[in-house]
Amino acid sequence: MADLNVPAQIQNVNISESFNVDIVNILLPQATDPLSLPDHAQSHRIFAHDSQSPDQSVAADSVGNVSILGNVSGANLSGINTGDQDLSSYQKGLVLTSVKTSNYTANPNEFVPCDISGGGFQVKLPFAPADGTRIVVKVITVGTNAVLQFSTQGADVFTKSGGNTSLYMTLSGETNTVEYKASSNVWYIISTAAPSNFAIGFPGVDAVTPIGAADISINYTSRVLTIVPPLGYFNVYTDGGGVITRMRKTGTQTFPAFTDTSGVWYFYYDITGNPTVSQTEPDALLSTTIYALNWNSTLAGSAKSVTEVLQTHQNTVPIASRDWTKAYGVVWQKGFSNTNNLLPSGSPNADGRNTCFSLTTGTNMDDNLYYTITNSTGGLQFQQDLGQTNPTLLTLSNGGLFPIRYQDSIGQPLVLSATRFPFDFDSGTNLPQYITGAGVRTPVTNTYFFVYYVYAIQDPRNGQSIRIISDGSQYTSLTNAQASTWATITTLYPTLIDEIRPLYKLTFEYRIAYNIAVKKTALREVVDYRKSIISQATSAGGSIAASSVTVIPTATLLSTNQQAADAELDANKVPYTGSIKDEDKGIYNLKAATVTSKSAPTFTYTTGSLTGITYANGLTKVLTYNGDGTWHQTVITFPDTTTITKTGVYTGGVLTSVTVV
């Protein structure tokens, strides 16, 4: 075997020992610059052969281009002109070019290694070359957010007539081999890099290749969701048995059609990377979620999609953190300041200033998915007319437009079109209505109070991101209405999708004497829910909030839920003024002075829940609640500072007894 001097641009040419190798060297004149070659340098060949095949050869010219003449079966070429990068996919009859770092138009039958560490660029295929022309493009070095665009020219396309004109490559070692069919002007992809590879990260859409609401569309007739990635491709990460896998999705992605069946539909990539549509919620800690919608098959057209939710979470959130944020719910980030001119009492102005309500632009965060809802009359996604934000200018002509979410008697989701009033009303009588859990739009009784909640959801459709919802009841007093909490809503509407951020609780009063222009209604109280911790609704079999337990009013009792009824009974009780014997005191250790005079109690509410009662004689009650909104404990403190503590004992989530200390 002879010594071999190869050009400096060609290093580590390795040919496997599966056949005999004869190396013939054509010596070159020595250059003073070891990195240069003389202009008159000749081609150099490495001859390899076995007993069954004629001589094969690898040719290298003076600038480092290498080609295989013939079929070197079993040969392994590595590190040619690439800084020891693997080019084992190099194929017969191709000219290996120098490593490309900027835009390049390939010549027929070239192997083009590309370094995108300095930024992305484009490699163009030759236009209308000879039939059978083959090109290989390979990414050998990657860069942050860098994309290699591999494109056709003229009328040429990839894969099929009418196909794409570009492929996009970002992964290290990613390779595409294409061959030209002249009769159809099509470059066929005859081999490509594996569609997945092990990766570091968490389940979700690759943060380097994000997908947003603008990239997703739904055909409500064919019931098909489509993704058109802005880069021409995107990567998804899934967790298959503890191994994070990255998968490339190139070109337009079409999910399977879903059936015309009511309920929540989820769109996601499963752990094997397959686009999946199901009414079973996926495990977001394993799959890549994309979208969800609440479908009502009894409606028509696009109205069937009552609620839609963007779920393209990126792969940057650790599983433990995502598990916690899912339990906590959507978090308010900024904005959504409210504009109102509420009246604690008295007649509202006929121009609507004391009845209407508006919001500023704001931002929420669902896990790591931030979305901003813009106060705008434009027609873009996540835009909505949220109303006049200057309270001195707020009227019934410029209040916020908020669709009203409710449901029918069997729980099918429904929505009413938005008006300038933040509550439902009868279009014939112009009088306000609350909506029961069975979907009955019920006129409010004269002098009664009613409650609507304002909430945000990541529904990207124009005008649909902020909605209002009735708590299903009316109340005889503002105090009773204050017992209503968000737990009332989650219990009353089990089909609400989780990704909700409650913003405000609005309490109104209706009086027949008020002006009909404002639906005879005044805004009496606004409670800010933006920073409140909202727990999920309790599942069947567990306990539920007292405010969600229905009470049928009897005798003088007017309240329609248990918590309000308790407060009403407490407020209306008649103190005992007779004598008390010591043996009658029992465990309560009552003192006669405690109950000898009638007092008007003061009620204290925190985020809509009754948390304290104070009597004029000094007796106090402090109430606390469990995380699911159920009652936990009441501490009674008497004027002489003695106390009684009542604590609820739960078994399997159900209140079974009360301990008294």
Secondary structure, DSSP 4 states (H G I P E B T S, - for coil): -------TT-------TTSEEEE-----PPPSSTT---TTPPPEEEEEEETTEEEEEEEE-TTS-EEEES--TT-----TTTTS---TT--TTPEEPPPB-S-EEPPTTEEEEEE-TT--EEEEPPSS--TT-EEEEEEEE--TT--EEEE--TT-EESSTT--SEEEE-STT-EEEEEEETTTTEEEEEEE--SEEE-SS-SEE-TTS---GGGEEEETTTTEEEE--TTSEEEEEEEETTEEEEEEEES-EEPPPPPS--EEEEEEE-TTS-EEEESSPP-TTTSEEEEEEEE-TTS-GGGGEEEEEE---BTTS-HHHHHHHHHH--EEEEE--EE----SSSPPPTTSTTT--EE--EEEEETTEEEEEEE-SS-STTEE------TTT--TTSS----EEEE-TT--EEEEPP-SSSSEE-TTT--EEEE-TT--EEEPPTT-EEEEEEEEE---STT-SEEEEEEEEEESSHHHHTT--HHHHHHH-TTS-S-EEEEEEEEEEE-TTS-GGGTTEEEEEEEE-TT---PPPPPTTS---GGGSB----TT---SBHHHHHHHHHHH-----S---HHHHGGG---GGGGSS----EEEEETTEEEEEE-TTS-EEEEEE-TTS-EEEEEEE-TTS-EEEEEEEEETTEEEEEEE-
